[in-house]
Amino acid sequence: MTCPAKLCAKWVRKDNEIDFVGELTGKRIYVQVAYIISSKKVEVREFGNLINIKDNYPKYVVTMDTMAGGNVSGITHLHILDFLTQEL
């Protein structure tokens, strides 16, 4: 399924479900949202679909984790407040 809008929710590309895809002036971002990354299983689920996308657009996992930060395989992990207040 393709996303005809500038912001698409629950975008599915092949077997990968992405929570949000934003597009503006030829740029794109992918965003997965989770309450917290409470286990390795949750980490694999939230980061895994983004890892499978082989383009070079920015990819984010947004959570309420107090220790959110850094990245996993090039995917940025952000706390929700940081995501909402910084320019991406």
N, CA, C and O atoms as CSV, one atom per row, in Angstrom:
chain,resi,resn,atom,element,x,y,z
A,1,MET,N,N,0.850,-1.173,0.000
A,1,MET,CA,C,0.000,0.000,0.000
A,1,MET,C,C,0.896,1.237,0.000
A,1,MET,O,O,1.908,1.273,0.700
A,2,THR,N,N,0.537,2.219,-0.760
A,2,THR,CA,C,1.284,3.469,-0.770
A,2,THR,C,C,0.547,4.499,0.060
A,2,THR,O,O,-0.638,4.347,0.354
A,3,CYS,N,N,1.250,5.533,0.430
A,3,CYS,CA,C,0.674,6.590,1.251
A,3,CYS,C,C,0.430,7.816,0.382
A,3,CYS,O,O,1.390,8.479,-0.012
A,4,PRO,N,N,-0.816,8.137,0.074
A,4,PRO,CA,C,-1.090,9.282,-0.781
A,4,PRO,C,C,-1.000,10.623,-0.056
A,4,PRO,O,O,-0.892,11.666,-0.700
A,5,ALA,N,N,-1.043,10.608,1.253
A,5,ALA,CA,C,-1.052,11.844,2.038
A,5,ALA,C,C,0.358,12.211,2.472
A,5,ALA,O,O,1.300,11.446,2.264
A,6,LYS,N,N,0.498,13.386,3.077
A,6,LYS,CA,C,1.792,13.826,3.593
A,6,LYS,C,C,2.154,13.128,4.895
A,6,LYS,O,O,3.335,13.020,5.224
A,7,LEU,N,N,1.159,12.648,5.645
A,7,LEU,CA,C,1.392,11.874,6.855
A,7,LEU,C,C,0.521,10.645,6.787
A,7,LEU,O,O,-0.697,10.740,6.634
A,8,CYS,N,N,1.134,9.513,6.900
A,8,CYS,CA,C,0.408,8.259,6.759
A,8,CYS,C,C,0.548,7.465,8.052
A,8,CYS,O,O,1.651,7.330,8.581
A,9,ALA,N,N,-0.546,6.947,8.556
A,9,ALA,CA,C,-0.519,6.118,9.767
A,9,ALA,C,C,-0.693,4.659,9.379
A,9,ALA,O,O,-1.445,4.338,8.459
A,10,LYS,N,N,0.001,3.784,10.077
A,10,LYS,CA,C,-0.041,2.346,9.841
A,10,LYS,C,C,0.247,2.020,8.375
A,10,LYS,O,O,-0.559,1.393,7.687
A,11,TRP,N,N,1.405,2.460,7.924
A,11,TRP,CA,C,1.869,2.228,6.563
A,11,TRP,C,C,2.456,0.832,6.483
A,11,TRP,O,O,3.264,0.458,7.333
A,12,VAL,N,N,2.076,0.060,5.495
A,12,VAL,CA,C,2.580,-1.301,5.341
A,12,VAL,C,C,3.355,-1.379,4.032
A,12,VAL,O,O,2.831,-1.066,2.963
A,13,ARG,N,N,4.602,-1.799,4.135
A,13,ARG,CA,C,5.460,-1.972,2.967
A,13,ARG,C,C,5.984,-3.386,3.008
A,13,ARG,O,O,6.771,-3.746,3.883
A,14,LYS,N,N,5.548,-4.177,2.066
A,14,LYS,CA,C,5.811,-5.609,2.064
A,14,LYS,C,C,5.262,-6.162,3.381
A,14,LYS,O,O,4.070,-6.008,3.648
A,15,ASP,N,N,6.080,-6.794,4.201
A,15,ASP,CA,C,5.586,-7.339,5.463
A,15,ASP,C,C,5.946,-6.470,6.657
A,15,ASP,O,O,5.864,-6.923,7.799
A,16,ASN,N,N,6.345,-5.219,6.407
A,16,ASN,CA,C,6.745,-4.310,7.482
A,16,ASN,C,C,5.658,-3.286,7.747
A,16,ASN,O,O,5.273,-2.539,6.847
A,17,GLU,N,N,5.161,-3.245,8.977
A,17,GLU,CA,C,4.184,-2.226,9.365
A,17,GLU,C,C,4.917,-1.107,10.091
A,17,GLU,O,O,5.639,-1.345,11.060
A,18,ILE,N,N,4.723,0.116,9.608
A,18,ILE,CA,C,5.339,1.292,10.201
A,18,ILE,C,C,4.215,2.166,10.741
A,18,ILE,O,O,3.224,2.391,10.046
A,19,ASP,N,N,4.351,2.668,11.984
A,19,ASP,CA,C,3.278,3.451,12.594
A,19,ASP,C,C,2.995,4.739,11.827
A,19,ASP,O,O,1.838,5.034,11.527
A,20,PHE,N,N,4.035,5.510,11.507
A,20,PHE,CA,C,3.840,6.782,10.806
A,20,PHE,C,C,4.942,6.999,9.786
A,20,PHE,O,O,6.109,6.693,10.030
A,21,VAL,N,N,4.550,7.534,8.637
A,21,VAL,CA,C,5.507,7.960,7.615
A,21,VAL,C,C,5.143,9.389,7.256
A,21,VAL,O,O,4.005,9.667,6.877
A,22,GLY,N,N,6.095,10.290,7.372
A,22,GLY,CA,C,5.858,11.689,7.017
A,22,GLY,C,C,6.662,12.053,5.786
A,22,GLY,O,O,7.819,11.655,5.657
A,23,GLU,N,N,6.057,12.808,4.879
A,23,GLU,CA,C,6.751,13.273,3.684
A,23,GLU,C,C,6.511,14.760,3.490
A,23,GLU,O,O,5.397,15.254,3.662
A,24,LEU,N,N,7.584,15.468,3.126
A,24,LEU,CA,C,7.485,16.896,2.854
A,24,LEU,C,C,8.629,17.283,1.928
A,24,LEU,O,O,9.790,17.004,2.225
A,25,THR,N,N,8.317,17.908,0.835
A,25,THR,CA,C,9.288,18.388,-0.162
A,25,THR,C,C,10.377,17.363,-0.473
A,25,THR,O,O,11.568,17.673,-0.429
A,26,GLY,N,N,9.958,16.157,-0.784
A,26,GLY,CA,C,10.904,15.124,-1.180
A,26,GLY,C,C,11.649,14.459,-0.051
A,26,GLY,O,O,12.485,13.590,-0.297
A,27,LYS,N,N,11.372,14.840,1.182
A,27,LYS,CA,C,12.005,14.210,2.345
A,27,LYS,C,C,10.995,13.306,3.021
A,27,LYS,O,O,9.787,13.516,2.912
A,28,ARG,N,N,11.492,12.308,3.713
A,28,ARG,CA,C,10.620,11.339,4.378
A,28,ARG,C,C,11.210,10.980,5.731
A,28,ARG,O,O,12.429,10.956,5.894
A,29,ILE,N,N,10.342,10.699,6.707
A,29,ILE,CA,C,10.774,10.119,7.982
A,29,ILE,C,C,9.845,8.956,8.316
A,29,ILE,O,O,8.672,8.945,7.942
A,30,TYR,N,N,10.393,7.993,9.021
A,30,TYR,CA,C,9.626,6.847,9.509
A,30,TYR,C,C,9.615,6.912,11.030
A,30,TYR,O,O,10.644,7.185,11.648
A,31,VAL,N,N,8.456,6.662,11.637
A,31,VAL,CA,C,8.339,6.747,13.096
A,31,VAL,C,C,7.571,5.538,13.628
A,31,VAL,O,O,6.452,5.257,13.200
A,32,GLN,N,N,8.189,4.835,14.562
A,32,GLN,CA,C,7.532,3.782,15.331
A,32,GLN,C,C,7.288,4.352,16.724
A,32,GLN,O,O,8.141,5.058,17.263
A,33,VAL,N,N,6.138,4.054,17.305
A,33,VAL,CA,C,5.782,4.565,18.626
A,33,VAL,C,C,5.468,3.391,19.552
A,33,VAL,O,O,4.723,2.477,19.199
A,34,ALA,N,N,6.063,3.444,20.756
A,34,ALA,CA,C,5.799,2.424,21.770
A,34,ALA,C,C,5.774,3.098,23.135
A,34,ALA,O,O,6.410,4.134,23.331
A,35,TYR,N,N,5.045,2.516,24.073
A,35,TYR,CA,C,5.008,3.080,25.419
A,35,TYR,C,C,6.403,3.045,26.034
A,35,TYR,O,O,6.970,4.088,26.361
A,36,ILE,N,N,6.949,1.847,26.189
A,36,ILE,CA,C,8.320,1.683,26.674
A,36,ILE,C,C,8.927,0.465,25.983
A,36,ILE,O,O,8.211,-0.411,25.498
A,37,ILE,N,N,10.248,0.426,25.945
A,37,ILE,CA,C,10.960,-0.756,25.454
A,37,ILE,C,C,11.295,-1.578,26.690
A,37,ILE,O,O,12.334,-1.378,27.318
A,38,SER,N,N,10.404,-2.506,27.032
A,38,SER,CA,C,10.494,-3.224,28.304
A,38,SER,C,C,11.234,-4.553,28.221
A,38,SER,O,O,11.538,-5.156,29.251
A,39,SER,N,N,11.526,-5.015,27.012
A,39,SER,CA,C,12.216,-6.292,26.861
A,39,SER,C,C,12.888,-6.351,25.493
A,39,SER,O,O,12.637,-5.515,24.625
A,40,LYS,N,N,13.732,-7.337,25.323
A,40,LYS,CA,C,14.391,-7.537,24.031
A,40,LYS,C,C,13.349,-7.816,22.941
A,40,LYS,O,O,13.508,-7.383,21.799
A,41,LYS,N,N,12.291,-8.536,23.298
A,41,LYS,CA,C,11.227,-8.848,22.341
A,41,LYS,C,C,10.566,-7.562,21.821
A,41,LYS,O,O,10.313,-7.434,20.623
A,42,VAL,N,N,10.290,-6.624,22.716
A,42,VAL,CA,C,9.687,-5.342,22.321
A,42,VAL,C,C,10.681,-4.547,21.474
A,42,VAL,O,O,10.296,-3.927,20.483
A,43,GLU,N,N,11.944,-4.562,21.857
A,43,GLU,CA,C,12.967,-3.847,21.082
A,43,GLU,C,C,13.042,-4.381,19.650
A,43,GLU,O,O,13.082,-3.604,18.697
A,44,VAL,N,N,13.060,-5.692,19.505
A,44,VAL,CA,C,13.107,-6.308,18.177
A,44,VAL,C,C,11.866,-5.937,17.374
A,44,VAL,O,O,11.968,-5.642,16.183
A,45,ARG,N,N,10.708,-5.946,18.003
A,45,ARG,CA,C,9.458,-5.603,17.305
A,45,ARG,C,C,9.471,-4.154,16.843
A,45,ARG,O,O,9.117,-3.880,15.696
A,46,GLU,N,N,9.865,-3.220,17.695
A,46,GLU,CA,C,9.789,-1.801,17.363
A,46,GLU,C,C,10.904,-1.353,16.414
A,46,GLU,O,O,10.654,-0.554,15.511
A,47,PHE,N,N,12.109,-1.846,16.599
A,47,PHE,CA,C,13.222,-1.449,15.736
A,47,PHE,C,C,13.311,-2.310,14.470
A,47,PHE,O,O,13.803,-1.852,13.438
A,48,GLY,N,N,12.836,-3.549,14.552
A,48,GLY,CA,C,13.014,-4.503,13.451
A,48,GLY,C,C,12.429,-4.071,12.124
A,48,GLY,O,O,13.093,-4.187,11.094
A,49,ASN,N,N,11.196,-3.572,12.121
A,49,ASN,CA,C,10.582,-3.157,10.861
A,49,ASN,C,C,11.324,-1.990,10.236
A,49,ASN,O,O,11.420,-1.901,9.012
A,50,LEU,N,N,11.851,-1.094,11.061
A,50,LEU,CA,C,12.619,0.033,10.531
A,50,LEU,C,C,13.968,-0.432,9.984
A,50,LEU,O,O,14.432,0.074,8.962
A,51,ILE,N,N,14.588,-1.380,10.652
A,51,ILE,CA,C,15.866,-1.927,10.184
A,51,ILE,C,C,15.703,-2.537,8.795
A,51,ILE,O,O,16.620,-2.471,7.976
A,52,ASN,N,N,14.551,-3.126,8.529
A,52,ASN,CA,C,14.308,-3.782,7.240
A,52,ASN,C,C,14.113,-2.804,6.086
A,52,ASN,O,O,14.148,-3.222,4.929
A,53,ILE,N,N,13.911,-1.536,6.356
A,53,ILE,CA,C,13.767,-0.542,5.291
A,53,ILE,C,C,15.163,-0.085,4.901
A,53,ILE,O,O,15.897,0.464,5.723
A,54,LYS,N,N,15.520,-0.307,3.668
A,54,LYS,CA,C,16.905,-0.107,3.233
A,54,LYS,C,C,17.176,1.250,2.584
A,54,LYS,O,O,18.214,1.415,1.944
A,55,ASP,N,N,16.277,2.227,2.728
A,55,ASP,CA,C,16.600,3.550,2.200
A,55,ASP,C,C,17.347,4.359,3.266
A,55,ASP,O,O,17.549,3.875,4.379
A,56,ASN,N,N,17.748,5.561,2.939
A,56,ASN,CA,C,18.556,6.361,3.858
A,56,ASN,C,C,17.789,7.479,4.541
A,56,ASN,O,O,18.398,8.410,5.067
A,57,TYR,N,N,16.465,7.407,4.544
A,57,TYR,CA,C,15.677,8.425,5.246
A,57,TYR,C,C,15.767,8.184,6.751
A,57,TYR,O,O,15.976,7.049,7.180
A,58,PRO,N,N,15.611,9.235,7.559
A,58,PRO,CA,C,15.682,9.090,9.015
A,58,PRO,C,C,14.575,8.181,9.562
A,58,PRO,O,O,13.439,8.183,9.087
A,59,LYS,N,N,14.952,7.417,10.567
A,59,LYS,CA,C,14.022,6.486,11.210
A,59,LYS,C,C,14.090,6.705,12.716
A,59,LYS,O,O,15.173,6.845,13.284
A,60,TYR,N,N,12.911,6.734,13.365
A,60,TYR,CA,C,12.823,7.032,14.795
A,60,TYR,C,C,11.934,6.027,15.504
A,60,TYR,O,O,10.915,5.594,14.965
A,61,VAL,N,N,12.329,5.659,16.722
A,61,VAL,CA,C,11.452,4.957,17.652
A,61,VAL,C,C,11.223,5.931,18.800
A,61,VAL,O,O,12.172,6.388,19.436
A,62,VAL,N,N,9.951,6.245,19.060
A,62,VAL,CA,C,9.570,7.247,20.063
A,62,VAL,C,C,8.884,6.525,21.217
A,62,VAL,O,O,7.935,5.769,21.011
A,63,THR,N,N,9.378,6.769,22.444
A,63,THR,CA,C,8.832,6.090,23.621
A,63,THR,C,C,8.744,7.048,24.806
A,63,THR,O,O,9.140,8.210,24.722
A,64,MET,N,N,8.217,6.531,25.901
A,64,MET,CA,C,8.186,7.249,27.173
A,64,MET,C,C,9.343,6.821,28.073
A,64,MET,O,O,9.390,7.214,29.238
A,65,ASP,N,N,10.276,6.023,27.552
A,65,ASP,CA,C,11.416,5.564,28.344
A,65,ASP,C,C,12.206,6.746,28.884
A,65,ASP,O,O,12.546,7.661,28.134
A,66,THR,N,N,12.498,6.733,30.177
A,66,THR,CA,C,13.270,7.829,30.764
A,66,THR,C,C,14.718,7.809,30.277
A,66,THR,O,O,15.387,8.842,30.296
A,67,MET,N,N,15.197,6.675,29.852
A,67,MET,CA,C,16.563,6.550,29.360
A,67,MET,C,C,16.621,6.519,27.834
A,67,MET,O,O,17.615,6.062,27.269
A,68,ALA,N,N,15.588,6.991,27.165
A,68,ALA,CA,C,15.579,7.012,25.701
A,68,ALA,C,C,16.708,7.902,25.202
A,68,ALA,O,O,16.993,8.954,25.774
A,69,GLY,N,N,17.326,7.470,24.156
A,69,GLY,CA,C,18.414,8.230,23.555
A,69,GLY,C,C,19.327,7.283,22.821
A,69,GLY,O,O,19.261,6.070,23.017
A,70,GLY,N,N,20.172,7.825,21.982
A,70,GLY,CA,C,21.088,6.995,21.218
A,70,GLY,C,C,20.406,6.379,20.016
A,70,GLY,O,O,19.364,6.847,19.557
A,71,ASN,N,N,21.025,5.305,19.512
A,71,ASN,CA,C,20.421,4.648,18.365
A,71,ASN,C,C,20.722,3.167,18.369
A,71,ASN,O,O,21.637,2.692,19.041
A,72,VAL,N,N,19.928,2.457,17.600
A,72,VAL,CA,C,20.095,1.024,17.387
A,72,VAL,C,C,20.166,0.830,15.886
A,72,VAL,O,O,19.191,1.097,15.183
A,73,SER,N,N,21.288,0.376,15.387
A,73,SER,CA,C,21.483,0.146,13.949
A,73,SER,C,C,21.123,1.374,13.122
A,73,SER,O,O,20.542,1.247,12.044
A,74,GLY,N,N,21.464,2.557,13.617
A,74,GLY,CA,C,21.205,3.789,12.884
A,74,GLY,C,C,19.814,4.365,13.066
A,74,GLY,O,O,19.488,5.391,12.469
A,75,ILE,N,N,18.994,3.727,13.876
A,75,ILE,CA,C,17.628,4.206,14.144
A,75,ILE,C,C,17.653,4.963,15.470
A,75,ILE,O,O,18.069,4.423,16.495
A,76,THR,N,N,17.209,6.210,15.441
A,76,THR,CA,C,17.264,7.066,16.614
A,76,THR,C,C,16.135,6.737,17.586
A,76,THR,O,O,14.972,6.649,17.191
A,77,HIS,N,N,16.488,6.555,18.863
A,77,HIS,CA,C,15.510,6.300,19.925
A,77,HIS,C,C,15.335,7.594,20.706
A,77,HIS,O,O,16.283,8.088,21.316
A,78,LEU,N,N,14.126,8.141,20.689
A,78,LEU,CA,C,13.854,9.421,21.344
A,78,LEU,C,C,12.720,9.314,22.354
A,78,LEU,O,O,11.773,8.551,22.164
A,79,HIS,N,N,12.830,10.093,23.433
A,79,HIS,CA,C,11.710,10.273,24.344
A,79,HIS,C,C,10.674,11.132,23.629
A,79,HIS,O,O,11.040,11.988,22.823
A,80,ILE,N,N,9.401,10.922,23.904
A,80,ILE,CA,C,8.328,11.631,23.216
A,80,ILE,C,C,8.486,13.154,23.311
A,80,ILE,O,O,8.236,13.856,22.331
A,81,LEU,N,N,8.895,13.673,24.472
A,81,LEU,CA,C,9.048,15.126,24.610
A,81,LEU,C,C,10.164,15.665,23.713
A,81,LEU,O,O,10.037,16.748,23.142
A,82,ASP,N,N,11.249,14.911,23.592
A,82,ASP,CA,C,12.335,15.328,22.697
A,82,ASP,C,C,11.869,15.286,21.241
A,82,ASP,O,O,12.197,16.175,20.456
A,83,PHE,N,N,11.118,14.270,20.891
A,83,PHE,CA,C,10.611,14.145,19.528
A,83,PHE,C,C,9.706,15.320,19.174
A,83,PHE,O,O,9.783,15.856,18.068
A,84,LEU,N,N,8.852,15.721,20.111
A,84,LEU,CA,C,7.896,16.791,19.844
A,84,LEU,C,C,8.506,18.188,19.865
A,84,LEU,O,O,7.923,19.121,19.313
A,85,THR,N,N,9.665,18.346,20.491
A,85,THR,CA,C,10.224,19.691,20.643
A,85,THR,C,C,11.455,19.969,19.796
A,85,THR,O,O,11.963,21.089,19.813
A,86,GLN,N,N,11.943,18.991,19.063
A,86,GLN,CA,C,13.113,19.271,18.238
A,86,GLN,C,C,12.761,19.226,16.763
A,86,GLN,O,O,11.807,18.564,16.355
A,87,GLU,N,N,13.543,19.936,15.976
A,87,GLU,CA,C,13.342,19.928,14.544
A,87,GLU,C,C,13.991,18.670,13.975
A,87,GLU,O,O,15.164,18.393,14.228
A,88,LEU,N,N,13.221,17.921,13.212
A,88,LEU,CA,C,13.751,16.671,12.641
A,88,LEU,C,C,14.217,16.950,11.272
A,88,LEU,O,O,14.705,16.049,10.590
